[in-house]
Amino acid sequence: MPTLIFGMMSTGFIPESGFPEFVRPFVRNQPVSLFTEALRALADGTTSIQVMVPALIWGFVILVLFGALAIWASARRR
């Protein structure tokens, strides 16, 4: 369910201007929107540091978070 909510509240389907004003900061700065913008920049050939760094940071944070969770779950089973 959270994946569906984050996917629908991202700039992947609707531009940021299509969302109400109060939710735009969340939509603009969530991981799905940042990954979408980075992939669009890579596809267009307009890649820049300002676009790629936030997506890479989110990717690293998610990797560390779920890696730690996997290690914890594996240790708990033993």
C-alpha positions as CSV (number, residue, x, y, z in Angstrom):
1,M,0.0,0.0,0.0
2,P,2.7,2.6,0.8
3,T,4.3,1.9,-2.6
4,L,1.0,2.7,-4.3
5,I,0.6,5.9,-2.3
6,F,4.1,7.1,-3.0
7,G,3.8,6.2,-6.7
8,M,0.6,8.1,-7.2
9,M,1.8,11.1,-5.2
10,S,4.9,11.6,-7.4
11,T,5.8,13.5,-10.5
12,G,6.0,10.2,-12.4
13,F,2.4,10.4,-13.6
14,I,1.3,14.1,-13.0
15,P,3.5,17.2,-13.1
16,E,4.0,19.0,-9.8
17,S,1.7,21.8,-10.8
18,G,-1.2,19.2,-10.9
19,F,-1.1,18.8,-7.2
20,P,-2.6,21.0,-4.5
21,E,-0.2,23.6,-3.1
22,F,0.0,22.1,0.4
23,V,1.2,18.7,-0.9
24,R,3.8,19.9,-3.5
25,P,6.8,19.9,-1.2
26,F,6.2,16.2,-0.3
27,V,5.6,15.3,-3.9
28,R,8.7,17.1,-5.1
29,N,11.1,15.7,-2.5
30,Q,10.0,12.1,-2.2
31,P,12.2,9.3,-3.6
32,V,9.9,8.2,-6.4
33,S,9.8,11.7,-7.8
34,L,13.6,12.2,-7.5
35,F,14.3,8.8,-9.2
36,T,11.8,9.8,-12.0
37,E,13.5,13.1,-12.6
38,A,16.9,11.5,-12.7
39,L,15.8,8.9,-15.2
40,R,14.2,11.6,-17.3
41,A,17.4,13.6,-17.3
42,L,19.4,10.5,-18.2
43,A,17.0,9.7,-21.1
44,D,17.1,13.3,-22.4
45,G,20.9,13.7,-22.0
46,T,20.5,16.7,-19.7
47,T,22.0,15.0,-16.6
48,S,23.5,17.3,-14.0
49,I,24.8,17.0,-10.5
50,Q,21.8,18.8,-9.1
51,V,19.5,16.2,-10.5
52,M,21.5,13.0,-9.8
53,V,22.9,13.6,-6.3
54,P,19.5,13.6,-4.5
55,A,18.4,10.4,-6.3
56,L,21.7,8.8,-5.5
57,I,21.5,9.8,-1.8
58,W,18.0,8.4,-1.5
59,G,19.1,5.2,-3.2
60,F,22.0,4.8,-0.8
61,V,19.7,5.5,2.2
62,I,17.2,3.0,1.1
63,L,19.9,0.4,0.4
64,V,21.4,0.9,3.9
65,L,18.0,0.8,5.6
66,F,16.8,-2.3,3.9
67,G,20.2,-4.0,4.2
68,A,20.2,-3.4,7.9
69,L,16.6,-4.7,8.1
70,A,17.6,-7.9,6.2
71,I,20.6,-8.5,8.4
72,W,18.4,-8.0,11.5
73,A,15.8,-10.4,10.1
74,S,18.4,-13.0,9.2
75,A,20.0,-12.9,12.7
76,R,16.6,-13.2,14.3
77,R,15.8,-16.4,12.5
78,R,18.8,-18.2,13.9
